[in-house]
Amino acid sequence: MKKTAKIFLVITSILTIFAFSGCSDDQTFEKQSYSSGDSVVESVIIDVSDREVEVGISSDNQIHIEYYDSEKEFYNISVSEDKVLSVKLEYDKDWQDFIGGKSSEEYRKIKIEIPNDLLSDLTVKTTNEKIKVSSLSVLGDITLDSNGGNLEFEKISVGSSFNVTAKNGDIKGSIIGGWDDFSISCEVKKGESNLPETKTGGGKSLNVSCNNGDVNIDINQ
């Protein structure tokens, strides 16, 4: 019995050391910026984790991104031959680096400005944080997906479809257009919604999925 107790104490001590080392967060974060410049971009894909994402409108027909990175958490930003700008969060960590607290809140935000009415598609995915999009218009589709955070948007205009998915978070915002412009598919679990489960007709589609959260979306001019 004494031997078992000693082993337990040793394991507890080791885990405590790792926990404190994770909480100390010895990373050095620096503010960074990106501009698309002469690159031709038709679509944007943002795929991050534990990051709040804020999307607004650019005033100069370029894409601008502001973010913080460190030697252990950094972004891979690239433009493909298909004219898709990808933003991915990557890690260079040992397993013990994931034990303990998160980085400071100010370092876990990314802001992106996008030209209005120039992109064909926009996709934003994150975990454990919210996505906020303001007064943006795209020619094709917008897809927003947060696992563990709210989706907030206002005055969104799409040419084809608006797709929003949230788990353990609310979906709230407004879409530009008339009620008859959209077909609707809305699935809500453990929450309330102001939208019907289905609605046919309309040349555009609104697809909503929410698990453990409420949905409140206005469609208006």
N, C-alpha and C positions, 0 to 999 in steps of 0.2 A: 504493500500500500504506500509506504514511504517512497519507494522507487518511482511509482506512478506519479506521486505528487511532485517529485523533483523534475521529472520529465515535463510535466505540465507547466511548471514554473519557468523552465528553460525555453519552452516554445512560446510562452506568453511574453517573456523578455525579448525574444527575437522579433516577434510581431510588433511589439511596442517600439523597438528601435526603428523598424521599417516604417511604421506609421509616422513617427516623428520626422524621419528623413523625408517622407513624402510631403508632410505639412510644411516643411521648411521651404520647399519650392526654390531650389537654388538656381533656377533659370534666370537668364537675363533677357527681358523682352525689349524689343526696339520697334518704334513705329515705322511702318513701311508704306509705300504708295506705288500704284501701278496705273499707267495710262496706255490705252490701246494704240495711240499714235497713228501710224499709217496702215496698221493692220486692218483688214476687212473682216468684220465680225457679223455673222448673221444670227447666231444662236449663242446663248450663255447657259452654262451648267455650273451651279455652285453645289458642291457636295462636301459638307463639313460635319463635325460632331462637337457637341458641347460649345457651340458658338451661336450667339445672337446675330441674325442677319438683317440688315436694314437696306432696302432698295429704294432709290429715288431717281429723279430725272437729271440727266446731264444737260448742260447748257451749251456745249460746244461740239456735239455729234461724235464725241469720243466716250469710251468707257473708262471710268475712274474707280479705283478700288483703294480703300484705306484699311489697314489692318496692323496687327502686332504679331511678330513671330520671335522665336528664340532658337537656340541651338538644338532644342529637343522637340519643339512644336513649330512647324513652318508650313507655308503654302506653296503648292506647285501650281503656277499659273501659266497656261500655254494656249496657243491658238493652232488648231489643226488645219490640215489641208482642206477640210470641209467647211472651214470658216466658223468653227465652234470654239468659243473661248471657255476653257475649263478651269475651275478653281477648286482644288482639292487640298484638304488639310492632311498633312502627313506627320508622323512621329518618328523620332529616333530615341527610343527609351528602353531601359531595362524593365523587367516586370515589376520591380520594386518601386519604380518611378510612378506607377499607376496607383500605389497605395497612399492614402491620405487625402488631403484637401485639393481642390481645384486651384488653378491660377487665379489671380485677381480678376474681378469682373470686367475691368476696363480692357484687359488683354484678350477677353473672350468675346469680342465684338468685331464684326466686319461690315463695312459700309461700301456699297457699290452704287454708282450713278450710271444710268443707261440712257442713251438717246431715245426720245419718244418716236414711235411709229417707224422705226428702222429695223428692229429685230423681228425675226420670224418666230422665235421661240425663246422662252425663259423657263428654266427649271431651278428650283432652290430646295435643297434638302438639308436638314439639320437634326440634332438630337438634344433634348434636355434644355432647349432655349426657344425663344419665340422668333418668328419671322414677321417682318413688318414691311409692307410695300405701299408706296404712296403715288397716286395719280399717274399710273403708267399705262401706256398703250403699246400693244404688240400686234404684228400682222397675223400671227398664227395662234400658238398655244402658250398659256402660262400654267405651270405646275408648281404647287407649294406643298411641302411635306415636312411636318415636324413630329417627331416621336418624343413627347415629353415637354411640349411647349405650345403656346398659343399661336394662332395665325391671325394677323391684323392687316387689313388692307382697305384702301379707299380709292374710289373713282378709277377702278380697273377697267380697261377696255381690251377686248380680245377679238381677233378675226375669226377664230375657229372654236377653241374650247378653253375653259377655265377649270382646272382640276385641283382640289384642295383636300388634303388628308391630315388629320391630327389625331394623336393618341395621348390621352391624359392632358388635354388642353382644349381651349375653346376656339371656335372659328367665328370671326366677326368682321364685317366689312360691307363695302358697297361696290356694285358693278354698274358700269354705264350701259344703258340699253333699255329696251322695252321688255315687258314680261313675255310678250309673244315672240321675242327674238331667240329665246332659249328653250331647249329641251333640258329637263332636269332629272338627275338621278341622285337621291340623297339617302344615305344609310347612317343612322345614328344609334349608338348603343350607350346606355347609361347616361342619357342626356336629353335635352329638349331641342326642338328645331322649329324655325318659322317657315321652313320650306316643305313642300309636299314630297313624298317618297319618290314619286315619278310624275313627269309631265312631258307630254309629247309635243311635237311641232317646234318650229323655230330652226333657223339655219345655223345656230351656235349651240354648244352644249355646256352645261354646268354640272360637274360631277363632284359630289361631296361625300366624304367618309369621315366620321368622327366617332371615336371610342372613348367614353368617359369624359365627355365635355359637351358644351352646348353650341348650337349653330344659330347665328343671326346674320343673315345676308340680305341686303336690300338691292333690288334691281330697279334702277331709275335713270331718267335722263339727266 
